[in-house]
Amino acid sequence: MPLWDATLRGEMKHSARCTLTLLASIAVSAALGLPATAQTPQGRPWMNTSLSPGARADLVMQRMTLDEKIRLIHGTGIPCDEPVTPENAKSNRGVGYVPGIARLGIPAINMADAAYGVRPSAVDGRYSTALPADLAAAASWDLRVAYEYGALIGRELRAQGYNMSLGGGVDITREPRNGRTFEYLGEDPILAGSMVASLIQGTHSAGVITDIKHYALNDQESGRMAINAVIGERAARESDLLAFEIGVTEGRPDAVMCAYNRVNGDYSCENDYLLNQVLKRDWRFQGFVVSDWNAAHSTVKASKAGLDMEQPYDVFYGSRFKAAVEAGRIPLAELDDHVHRILRSMFASGAIDAASDRVEVDPFADLRVARDIEERSIVLLKNHNEALPLDPTRLKTIAVIGAHADVGMISGGGSAQVDPPGGNAIMPPGRRGTHWLEPIWFPTSPLKAIVARAPGALVRFDSGADPAAAAALARASDVAVVFAYKWSTETVDQHSLALPGNQNQLIAAVAAANPHTIVVLETGNPVSMPWVKAPAAIIEAWYAGSDGADALGNVLFGKVNPSGKLPITFPVSDQELPRKMVKQPPAASRDTAAFWSLPKLERGKGLPPFNEDYTEGVEVGYKWFDAERKPVLFPFGYGLSYTTFKYSRLAVKGGDSPSVSFLLTNTGKRAGAEVAEVYAELPAAAHEPPRRLVAWSKVTLAPGASKTVMLQLKPKFLSVFNVEKDKWSLIPGAYTLFAGSSSRDLPLKATIHLK
């Protein structure tokens, strides 16, 4: 039956009882204290914005039929990849679409991937700004940056006709070789959770439905459709789930996306412990749970466990769901809870009330935002003898080497991939555009940025394909800037932390030829550096976004003083990690490609599981390296500046509201920002890692200036999760507090006693 015929028949079916329904709605409105003037000409009292989102959802649900309720709990395919059909014809050609209910004034839900920008814009002939990777934003350690990050994504989603973001990734980095590390916010749950909460708030400001993902313990891509994450409850609550808890309770997202993997035996999207007990009961989440694409595996079990919406199809939540309701296998109240959560989120987000007309994105304003975020996220890892910033008045020749730095900078792949204007910067003319699982360079040229900032110098480029030729150019130059990259993408994990190809050889050769060598890394993961002692300076630029080259140029030449710090440990080598290699699925049938080749219903049956035992438990990232007393290349929280800072006068306070204060002084000759970090060592009875991050503040100081930094410590961040009591508990005893510039540079410490 054509969609318009079905809609017309639905209207005719309900016309006979419209008067009775309207009278019932007026009675409910009176009970809620709804003013008479709120009755719209269309008889839609739920459009009264003075009511709570929950009350508005209650009102509209009274008018809904069973078929309309079922329509809201599943998708209609992936419009950007599939032919136009009657069901998706009115979609915005995004990655997910839920048709609206026109007779009730409920708009469709148009979803777009939006990890570091709006992904499917090119399908619709639109422009999107690519922000620096999420991991880069985390390196800013700045909640304002996270808010601006989310706000830009929200604005561009709304401008392009989308009303739901599929961003908000916060899986903490248990496995740094994970192909999606760049989409997440680092290895510490408190930093990652706080940053994603602010990002969600920023996205929400544009009136779009917000999301947090991938819930939970989705820590690797290899075998992601089959892996069973095995972990104890306390370890999970204090690590991965803590990041989500902070994100959910402080950010208040409208939706939570459950993941592909299993957790302790059950798929994430039909896991009663994760969805009902933790998310909806303990955290009091009022929004809806949406499956990752094809991550739904059942109807009755998933519904009972708390899955509210299946995406992108209706394999389990379409006709099968309706039949289960009609047969009594799924209570109507259970369906109503799913629908109420979806409608409530649509009202709460502003997706129903906000204007839906598309407008033009202001690329220049948003480029400035992207550049500003990158400038605050670049991490200066090494600066021997003040090799940086570069002084253009003293440079006659500059060598720019490697990583296609003449034309662009690399970006992260998969569903996060933003379409660059004009297509891939390094592709031949016949293959312009972006292609799934293919490295994409944005047309932001470091070579041009350097030329613009050193107009009096001769700047020459070498591709780096021949290390000997590159070394010869470096030898004949005053300074050599070597660009190195490592591409990351969804569906594929990295086999090691090493740079690919001949890049290690290239850096070693250039640094040997010129002691004034600067290495710029474009990566979404930590990388090993066997050459680390050779270059004069090392910069981590991450995946730098649409205007990364100008941001990098401003840092290289000192217009901007770098202030980023690592949100993730850089290990010495793969051998230092908790798992010696990325677990590969033991059979090809468990591969992602094989999974997607299956018929839709067959995908739902799932793949044979294999276990990944997270034996490190709560010891994720720096906690692992500290507990095992392992050396690291660069520690969590580390980052240099063109100025220097001194910590002094630590004072601590216990009681019900513990706090710490210290004096921070800029002892250098330049203004700069310092991320001042506070860590805690818990009493021995807590059986915790040596230290955990509990607070931080990013402070900007003029040369010679000082500021007393005062930080309140949240009791939960000093607590452990008590499994027997099913709650967070503070262990009585002595707590040692440390303050300093990284997890391994903590010059100040003091002890407080808590009861």
N, C-alpha and C positions, 0 to 999 in steps of 0.2 A: 504493500500500500504506500503511495507517495506520502511524503511527510506532511504536505499541506492538507491532503485528504484526511489523514489521521488527526491532525490538529482541529480541522473543522468538525469532524465527527465527535471529537472530545468535547468541543464547545457545546454542540447540540445535546450531547448526553447529559451535560451538567446544567443546561439552561433551566430545566424544570425546577431545580432545587436552589437556584441562585438566591431567591428571595428569602428562603428559610436560612440559608447560610449567612447572608448578610445580617439578618436579625440576630443570629447567634454571635456573629463577630462584634456587633454593636454591644451586646450584653457583656461579652468578655472585655471589650474596650472600657466599658463603664466600670467594671470590677477592677481594672488596672489603673483607673484614674485618667483614662485617655480623654482629652477634651473633645467636644462634639465637632469642633472645627477641623479636627484631624481626619474626618471622614472625607476622603477625596472623591471627586466626581466618579471615579472608577470603582468606588467602594473598596479601597485598599487601605485599611487602617494600619497595616504593617509598614506603610511608607512614612509613618510619623517618626521622625528622627529623634524626638524627645524620649522615646521608649528605649529600653535596654535592648541589645541585640537578641538576648534570649526571649524576651517578650515578643519581639517582632517575629522571630522564628515560630513561636507558638501560634501567633495569629495566622500566619500564612499557611501553616501546616493544616489548619482546620479546613482549608479549601482544597487540599491536594487529594488526588486519587491515588490508588495503589500504583498505577502505571507511571504517574508523574514522580512519585517517590522513587521508584526503581530507576527512572531516567537520571536522577541526580547522583546515583551511587556508582556510576561506571562511566568510562570514556567511550569514544566512538572511533578510535584508531589514532594514527599519528599523521595528522593532515599534511604536514610539510613533506612527508615521504610517500604519501599515498594518493590515489586519484580522488577527485572531487566526487562526493556522494551526496544524496539528499540529506543524510545525517550531518555531514561536516561542511556542507556548502557555505554556511554562514560563518565558518570559523575564520580565524586570523592566520591560518596555515602554520600554526605552532606545533608543538610536540604532543599536546594533549587538548582535548576539547570535550566539554560537557554541555549539551544543548540547554538553552534556557527554557523557561515556561512563560511564553509571551502573555497568556491570558491573566497571569498573576503578577506580571511586571518583574519576573525574576530573570536576569540576564544570563547569557551563557558564560561558562568559565573557559577563558582562553589562556592556556598555559604556555610558558616559554622557559626553556633552560636559561638560567641566568646566574651562573657561578661567578664569572668575573665580567659579565656584560650580557646583553641580550643576544642569544645565539642565532635563531633562525631568521634573522632580518633579511638576508639576501633573497630568501624565497619570496618575500613580499616586496622586494625592491627597495628596502629601507637601509638606513645607516645606523650602526651601533658603535658606541665607544667601548673599547676594550680597556678595562682597568688593569693595573698590575695584578698578578695572581693573588688569590686569597692569602697564600702563605706570605707573600710580600706585605700585604696589609697587616698581618699579624706581627711582622717584624717592626712595624711602627710602634707597637705597644701603646697605641693611642686610641682610646674609645671614640674620640671625635673623628678620627680617620675612618674607623669602622662605620660610624653613622653616615658620614659623607659618602662612603662607598655604597652602602645600601640605598641611600637616597637617590644617587645617580641612577642606579639600576632601576629603582622604582619609577623615577621620572621617565626613563626611556621605555620601560615596559608600557606605562600608561600612554605615553605619546604615540606608541606604535599600535595601540589597540589591544594590548594584553592586560589581563586583570589578575593574573596569578604568577608569582615567581617560583621557580624550582631551584632556587639557590639555597644558601644557608648551610653549607657543608661544614661539619664540625667533628668528624671522626678523628680522634687523636692519633698521632703517629706512633703506633707500635712497630710498624714495619716501614722504615724510611725508604725502602725500595718500592713501596706501593706506587703504582702508576698515577694515582689520584692525589698524592701528597700535596701537590700544588693547589688543589681545590680546597684544602682544609687549612686549619689555623694553628698547626704546630702540635707539640707533644705534651703540653701541660694542660690539664683540664680546666684549671681556673683561668688561665690566660685565654685559652680557646673559647671557653664558655662565655666569658665576659665580652670578648670581642664579637662573637656571633650574636649575642643578645643586643648589642648596640647596632650591629649591621641590620638585624631584623627590624629594630625600631626605625632605622632610617628608611628601609624599604616600605614599611607600613605608612610612613608619612605621605606617600604618593597615592594612597587609597587603593593598594593592590593586596591581594591575599598573599600572605607571607608563609614561608616554609622553612623547616629545619630538617636536615638529613645527614647521613643515611642511618637510620635507627635500627639496630645498633651493632657495634663491634664489627663493622664492615671495613676491616683493616688491611685487606689486600684484594687485588683484582684476579690473581691466578685462581681459577676454580671457584670464582665468586658465586656461581649458581649452585655449587655443591658443598662448599666448605661448611663445617660445623665448628663454630668457635666454642671451645671448652674453657670455662673460666669460673672461679668461685664467685659467690655473690658479693662478698665484701670487696674483693679486688675489682669487680666490675663496677660496683657503686662508687668506689673511690677513684676510678680512672675514667674510662669511656663514658659511663653513665653520668658521672659528675659534670662533664662538659655539657651533656644534653640537659641535665637538670638546671644548670645555671642558664643555659640558652632558653629553655622553656619557661622557667619561672620568672626570669628577669626580662627576656625579650618578648614573651607572650606571642609566639607565632600563631598563625591561624591554622596551620597544618603541620603534621609531622609525617615525613616519608619513611616508611619502613623499608628495610634493606633486602638484598637478595639472599644473604647467607642465613644459615641456621645459627641459633645460639642455644647451647646445651641441649641440642636434640630437636628443637622446633624451629621452623622457619620464622624469621623475624616478623613476617606479615600474618602469622597465625600463632603468635607466641603470647599466651595469656599473661605470663609474668611480665614481659616487657610492656605490652599494650594496656592491659587492664590494671594489673597490680601496681606497677611502677608509674607509668605515664598518667593514667587517668585517675587512679586512686591517690597515690602518694603525692604526685606533683599537681593534682587537681587540674589537669589540662582539659580545657573546654572546647578546643578545636577538633578537627577531624584528622584521622589517620588515612593517608593515601599510600597505595602500594607504589614501590618503584616499578618501572615499566616491565610488565610480565612477571612481577614478583608475587602475585597472588597464586595460591595453590589449591584452594578449596572454597566451598560456599558456606556450609553450616559451621565448620570448625573455625574458619577465618572470621565469620560474623560474630560468633560467640566470643572469640578471643579479642575482638576490638578493632578489626579492620573496617573502616567506614566507607572507603571508596577504592574500587579497582581501576587501575590504569594500565595500558591505554584502551583496552578492549572490554567486552562484556562477557568474557568466557565463563566466569563464575557469578558475577553480580548482575547479570541480565535475566534471561528467561529462567535459568536455573534458580536464581534467588527468588524470583516471583513464585515459581512452583513450590519452593520450600516454604515460603510464607503461607501460601494457600493450603498446603498440606499440613501446616502446624509444626513443621520441623524447625522453623525459625519464628519466634514470637513476633507479632506485629510491633510490640513495644521495642524490640531490638532493632527492627528496621527504622522505627521512628527516631530512635536515639541516633542512628547514623545520619538520617536526614536532618534532624535538628542541629547536629553539630556542623554540618555543611552549611546550612542556611544561616546559623548563628555567625559563623566565620565570614560569610559573605556580607552580612550586615555590619559586623564588628570592624572589618577591614575597610569598609567604604566602597567595596566593589559594586554594590547595588546603587548607592547614592551618588557616587562620583560620576562626573561627565565621562562619557565613553568615546567622544569624538577624537579622532587622531589629530595630532598636531606635529609640526616639524620639530625634530630634535635640533637643539643648538649645538652643533659639533664643536664650535670654538670654546664655548663656556665649559662643556664637558671635557674637552681636551685639557683645559686648565686644571680641572679637578683631578683628572687622571695623572697629569704631570706632578701636581702638588703631592698626591698620595705616594707616587713613586719616589719623589725627593725625600719624603719622610720615612721611606721603607728601605732604601739602599743601605746595606751594611758594609762598613769599612772593616775588613778583616785584618789587614796588615798595612803598615805605613812606615817602613824603615827609613830612618833619617829624614822624615818629613818629605818623602818623595811627592806626596800630594799635599795641597792642590798644585796643579800645574800653573806656571807663570808664563803667559803667552809672550810677554816682552823679552823673555830669555830663551825662547825656543825658535830655532831656525828650521829644523827638520823634525817631522813626526812620522813615525811608521804606524799604520793601523793594519792589524793583521788578523785574519781568521774570521770564522763564524758568519760569513756573508755580511760583515759589518759595513760593507759599502752600500747595501740597499735596505737592510732591515734587521729586526730582532725577533727571535723565536717566541712562539706562544704555546700554551698547553692544549692538548687535543682531546677528542672525544666529545661528549655532550656539553662540555664547557666551551668548546671552540667558538669564538666570535668570528664572524665573517669580516675580513679586512677589506677596506675599500679598494676596489680594483683587483682583488684577488691576491693570491700568494705572491709575495714580492720576489721570489727566486724562481718561479716557474716560467718555462718558455711560453710565448704568447698563445700557443695552441692549447695550453692546459691551464688557463687562468681559472680562478675560483678556488673553493675549498673542497677538500675531499676527505671522507671519513678515514680516520687512522693514517693520515698523511701529515708530516710536519708542515706547519704554516708559519711563514715569516711575515710580520706586519711591516708595512712600508714606513718605518721610522729609522732613518739612517744614522748610525753613530759617526760614520765618516763625515757626513754633511754637518753634523752637530759640532764636531771637532774643528772642521774647517772654519765654520762660522765664528768660533771662539778664539781662533788663532789666525787672524787674517794675514799676519806677517810671516807665517811659517809655510814651508813647503810640506804638504801632507800627502803621503803616498800610501797606497793600499796594496796588500798582498793577500791572496786567498788563504795562504797557509797550507795549501795542498802539498807543497814541497818544503819541509822544514829547513832544509839547507838554504834555499832561496830566501825564505822569510828571515832566517838568521842573518843573511848577508844584508838585507834591507835594514834590519834592526841595527846592525853594526855601523851602518852609515848614517844613522839618525841620532838626534839628541835624546829622544825618548821613544820607546816602543810600547804601544798599547795592544795587547793580545786579547782577543775576544774568544771565549770558549763557551760551548753550549752543551746541554743535554736535554733532549726532548722527552717529555712524559705524556702519557695519555691514558684515558680510561681503557679498560679491558686488558691492559698489558702491564705487568710488573717489570721492573728492571732486574737484570740478572746480577748486577753488582753496583757498587757506588762509583766505579771508575768512569771517567769521561770516555765517550766512544771514539772510535777511529784513532787517528794519530795525534790527538790533541795533547796528550801528556808529553809526547816526544816533541811536539811543536813548541810548547811552553818552555820545556827544558832547554831546547836549542836557542830560542830567542833570548831567554834570560842569561844564558851563558855568553851570548854575543853582546848583550847590552845590559849593564848593571842597573840601568834606569828603566826597567821593564815593569809595566803595570798590567795585571791580569784582571779582566772583567768577566765574571761568570754569569751566564744566562741559564739558570737551572730552576727546576721546581722541586728538587730534592737536595739533600746534602750530597757532596761528591768527595771522593778521596783525592789527596793532593801529594803525590810522591815528590813533587817539585817545590813544595811549600817554602823551603828556605831560600830558593833562588831569586824570585822576583822581588822588587823593592816594595811593591804594593799589590794588594788583592782586594777586589770589590765584588760583593755579591749583589747583582742587580736583579735577580729573579727573572720571571717573565714580566717584562716591564710595561706592557700595555701600549696603547695607541700612540702615546707621545713619550715613550721611554727614552729615546735618544736625547731629547732636549733635557729631560730630568738628569740623565747620566752626565751630559755635558756640563750642566750647572754644578754638579758635584765634583767632577774631574777638575774644573777650573776654579772652584772655590766660591762660586756665587752662592752655593748652598753648602752649609756645613752638615755632613752626614750625621744622622742620629738614630738610625735603625739598629736593632739588636736581634740576635738570632732567636727565633721562637722554636728552634729545633737544634739538637746537638749535631755537630759534624764529627762523625767518628774517624778514627785513624784509618780503619779498613773494615771490610765486611766481617773479618774474623772476630771483631769486638762486639758484634751484635748478638742479641739473645738467641736468634735462630741463624744458623750458619749459612743458610741459603733460602731463597724464596721457595716456599712449598709449591710444587707443580702438581696439578691434578694427575692421578695415576693412570688415567685412561683418556683417550682423545674424546670420548663421548661426554666427558665432563667439561670440555672446552666451551668457552663462550660462543664461538662461532657455531659449534655443533648444536648448542642449545637454541640459538636463534633460527636455525634451519628446521627445527621441528615444527609440526603443526601446532597451532595455538593451544589446543586442549592437551596435547602431549607435553608441552612445556609445563603446564600446570601440574602434571604428575611428579615433576621434579626429577632430579638426578641423584644417583647413589652418593651418599655423603662420604666425605673423608674428614677426619678430625684434625684440627689445629689446636694443640694444647698451649694456652698462654701461660706457660709455667712461670714467667716473670711476674705475673699477677699485676700488682699495683706499681711495680718498678718499671715504669715506662720512661724511655728517653734518659734524661740526665739522672733520674733516680736509679736506673739500672747501672749506669756507669759509675755513679757514686757508691752504690751498694757493693759492686764488684771491684771497686778501686781500680778502674780501668782508665788509662790515659785517653784523652780525646784530642782531636785536631783543633776544634774551637768549641767552647762549652755553650750550653744553653744560656741565653741572656747576654751573650758577648757582643760587643761592637765598639769600634773606636770612633774618635771625633778628631777634628782639626784643632780642638782645644783639649784641656785636661781638667779633671774634677777631683776634689778632695772630700772625703767623708770624715766627719768628726762629731763629738758630743752626742753619742747615742744615749737616749733615755727611754725606758720602757715602763709600762703601767699594766698591772694585772686587773683582777676583779671581773665583774660582769661585762665590762666593756674594755677589753685589752687594747692597748695602742702602743705605737712606737714613734719616736721622733729622733731626728738627727740633723746636723748642719751640713748642707751641701754647698761647696764653694767652687766657682769657676776659677781655676788657677792659671789659665792660659791667656792668650792675647786676642781671642776671638769670641764672639757670642756663640753659644751653642746650647743644645738640649741634651740632657742626660736622663736615661731611664734608671731611676734609683730603685733597686729591688730589695725586698725583704723576704727572707726564708726562715722557716722554723724547724727546729729539731724537737720532735715529740718525746715524751718520757719513754724509757725503755719498755715499759709495760704495754705500750701501744703496738710494738713490733712493726714499726714503719721503716721506710728507707731513711737514710741519714738526714736528708733535708727535703722540704717541699716549699715551693713558692706560695706565699700567703698574701702579698700585697706589693704594689709598685706605684710609682708616680713619675710621669715624664715632666721634667722641670727645665724651663728655658732661663738661662742666666747670661747677663752681660759679662764682659771680662772683669775679673776681680770681684764680682758680686757674690753674695751668699744668700741662702734662704734656708729657714728651718722647715724641714719636710715633716709633716705630721700625718700619720696613717692609722686609721682605725682598723682593727683586725676582726674579721667576721668569725664568730665562734665556730661555724661549720667548717671553715677552712683550717681550723686547728683540731678538728674532731676526726674520729674514725667511725666507720659504719658498723654498728653492733648488729650482727645477724640475728642473735637470739632475741633481742628487743625490737628488731626491725626498725631501727632508727639511728640517727647520728648521735654519738656520745662523746663527750669531752673526758679524756683520761686525766684523773687528778695527778698532779706532779709538777716537775720542773720542765719548763719549756725554754730552750735556748733560741734566741732570736738573733739573726744575722742581717746586716745591711751592707750593700755594696753594688758593684757594677755588673756582676754576672754570677752564675751559680757557683763559680770557682774563684771568684775574687770578692771576698766578703771580709773587709778589714775590721768591721765593727761587730761586736756580739755582746749580749747581756742575757740574763736569765730572769724569768718570772715564774711564779708558782700559781697554778690555777687549780680550782677545786671542782 
